[in-house]
Amino acid sequence: ANKRILDSVAERLGLPPDRVVSNLAEYGNTSAGSIPLALDEAVRDKRIKQGDVVAMAGFGAGLTWAASIVRWG
């Protein structure tokens, strides 16, 4: 995802930067793959554990967007 979008979503949710999973430095903007890649990386690194509440937001071409909040596991 785009860093401005990540920062904006985190700010609106009141999340500190260390709670936001970002892999832009490693992969760049992977578009539709951003959320699955970030989830996989965060689970493998134990940043997301069973029972955690995870917020996800995706933005696409034009004005398309979606968001969800799930309890992991």
N, C-alpha and C positions, 0 to 999 in steps of 0.2 A: 504494500500500500504506500501511498504518498505520505511523507513525513508530516506535512501540514495537516492532513486529514487525521492521522494518528494523534497528533498533538491536540487538535480541536476536539476529537471524541473524548480523549482522556480528560481534558479540561472540563468539558460539559458533565462528565460523570464524576468529577472531583477525584480523579485518580492521580497519584504521584507518578512521575516518569518511570520509576523502577517497577511499577506494576503493569507496564505496557510491554507486550512482546513485540519486538521489532527486529527484523532480520534484513533490513534495507542495506546495511553495510556489506552483508555477505552475498546477497542475491540480487539486489536492486529491486525495482518495482516489478513483481511477477504477476500483476493483474489478477486474474481469476484464481491463480494458485496461491495467493498471499495468505489467506486464512488457513487452508490445509497445511501448508508448509510451516507456518508459525505454530499451529497447534501441535504438529508432530514434534517439532524442535522443543517446544515448551514441556511437553509430556516426557520426552526422553531426558531432558535436563532437570526433571522433577520440579519445574516452576508451576506446573499444573498437576494437582493430585486429585484422587478420587474424593468427591464431596465439595470440591472448590466450585465457586460460582464464576462462570466465564462469560464475558460480554464480547460479542463479535459484531463488527460492522463492515459492510462491503459497499463499494461505490463503483459504478461502471460508466459506460459511455452515456452521454446526454445527462438525463436526470434520474437514471436508475440507481437504486440503492436498496439495501436490506440490512436488518439488524436483528440479533437475537441474544437472549441471555439464557444460559443453560447451567444446570448443576452437573458437573463432570462426573461420569461414571455411572 
